[in-house]
Structure formats: structure tokens, C-alpha cells
């Protein structure tokens, strides 16, 4: 397969997404009609990658890993001190791409500007969104609180877990796709990487449009949400923050950990591991977004298997095992298919795709969940659907192209 430059790859991906509309009619990520709710007919794929490197031709047999980390029993923890009730309503799951830190670079009229207007949000928009979510009584929860594993008739099965929340609160899962800081992002208004500040807290490193180095806590989701929860601890249930969905073909979190033969690899890896450790300490978890950001529906079984093993070889040793697989492009494979069975057997029983409304389904071997994409397209064209979360008209940043 040919290798694209960063800019041309993004343009091609955006063109494909825009031309197809990424609906069920295109064959992207849909099950049979009996298995899929009606809203999937309006599903949109919202991740935008450059093209990945090739992977080996023969897939190895997947090995089921242990859980990413031991999750506390949230139903039993601190129940005496909290007024918790059983929640039985829909579970919202929203996701973002890395924030636009420098709108003047994102919306500069070049070939990338349209994609940034479609698939990203600005710092101001994100701040307004989380404030509105808080005012609407949403509370961040850990995605692992939705299920548990039990043994039934000698077989491990996935079962729904009773969700106990503070009275009058509604659950919210937040995830971030492609927090890798690909090469194209460095020139188009995103920050360069996550770092630790002098106090050991997560900050960002970037260069502003003048070329000046900037260390900041107010231009990316991680430090912004950390600060917001610090000010409003009731926005997070038992310290939960969000899910960071990572690819691997250009490293993780702005560190080129994919360059295994680089003379500086060990130093880069050490820095990445320090940031990852701090993220875990502060309520963030990780998910696989595939190594090369492949469309699981369109690629062959062998290519999907190779890609998964590449992620487990390079990225899993950094972030630890995870049970969550977030489909690139938002398109999920058919339930019960060979690809589905492979992903579950490889240790990913939580499979997240994209849809315009809450969707959560448990099977004996998996949890399937839809995520709403929060970006320029949804802010401009899905305002009615977003009303349960926030008023999009009040969120949109005036800096966006009109």
C-alpha cells in the first residue's frame, strides 16, 4: 500500500468522508437490520487519519490480555457517605479530537482548513461545552462502570453492571480520538505534545504562530478538564475523567515512540511513560484506536489482525492492556463476524462506534456503544440532537469560518 504525506492523507480522508456521508447506506460499520437501531442509518464517521504503514502479511494468534487496570467497585465504594441511586436512563458518550489551540493556523484558508472546520473544536467551544454539561447535571463516569465479567456455566460472560450515581446526576463518558499529534497537526493549530510541568501535572508544549515555545494548561482537553474537575469535583464520579484513544503509527501523545530504531528512542519512551503514568493517576484511561487508523469494515481480516497486533506490540507496552477498542472512522464490524470475534478474542470486549444518539448494548461477550461526535459538523448541522447536552448556538466560536 502506498504511503501518503500527512497533508495529502488528511485531505484524501476528508474527501472520502464528505463524499460518502459515512452513512449506513455506504456499508460503513453497520450490522444487520435486526441488530441495529434505526438511528444508525444516520451514523457519521468522524476520525481523520493519515494513511498508516504496512503491517506483516500473516496475523499472529491474538492473546487475551489482562484488564488495563483494576477498577474499583464503584457501586460499593463510599456508598455510606454518598446519596447514590440506581440510574436506568441513557448513557451519553461524546468524543472530541485534539483541540484547536491556534485558530489562526487552523482556519488560514489552506487545503486543511475545511477539515479543521468540520472535525475539530476550539478551546473556547470545549470550555463552553463542559460548562453546559455540568449545568445540565451530567457527571463523568468510567466506561468500565458499565459492565462486569462473571463466570456462568464455566464460561466468562459480560453482564451489565448496576450503575449507582449521585441523585439527579446523569452519566457521561468522554473520549478523545487521535491524541497522538500527527505531523499534520503540528502545522495546523494543535499543540505538539503533552508534558509534565514542574509540579508533575499534565501540560502542553507547542509553538505559537510566531514560532515561540509555549507551555500551557489552557489549550488542550486534558489540562482543561483536569482544572475544571478540580474546581467542580462533583462533575466527576469517583475521579473519572475520560478515555484516550490512541493509534501508534506516529507514536503517542506527541512522542514518536514508533521510531524504534531512533538513537533517542529510550529517552522519548521514558518521557511518554511519565506522562501516561500521571494520566492514569488522575482518572484517565486508554483505548486502542487501531495502530494505523484502519477502517475495520473495509480492510481484510488479515490486515485488521496485523494492525491489532502491531498496536499490542508497540502501544500496549506503553499504556497497558485495555479492554476498549474505539473504531477508526466510527464504523463497526458486524456482530458475530470473524472480525468481531477476533477483536473480542484479542481482549477488546468494549467496542465503540459513532452514532447521533445514545446507544448501549450488552451481549454475552461484548459491550457495544455509540459515541456522539462533537465537532464543527455536529455544532452546525445537529443542533437539535445536541440539545440534551448543550445549546450549540451558544457554543460555536465566532472565529470559525462562516
Buried (B, 14 or more C-beta within 10 A) or exposed (E): EEEBEBBEBBBBBBEBBEEBBBBBEBEBBBBEEEBBEEBBBBBBBBBBBBBBEBBEEEBEEBEEBEEBEEBBEBBEEEEEEBEBEEBEEEBBBBBBBBBBBBBEBBBBEEEBBBBBBBBBBBBBBBBBBBBBBBEBBBBBBBBBBBBBEEEEEEEEBBEEBEBBBBEEBBBBBBBBBBBBBBBBBBBBBBBBBBBBEEEEBBBBBBEBEEEEEBEBBEBBBBBBBBEBBEEEEEBBBBBBBBBBBBBBBBBBBBBBBBEEEEEEBEEBBEBBBEBBEBBBEBBBBBBBBBBBBBBBBBBEBBBBBBBBBBBBBBBBEBBBBBBBBBBBBBBBBBBBBEBBBBBBBBBBBBBBBBBBBBBBBBBEBBBBBBBBBBBBBBBBEBBEBBEBBBEBEEBBBEEBEE
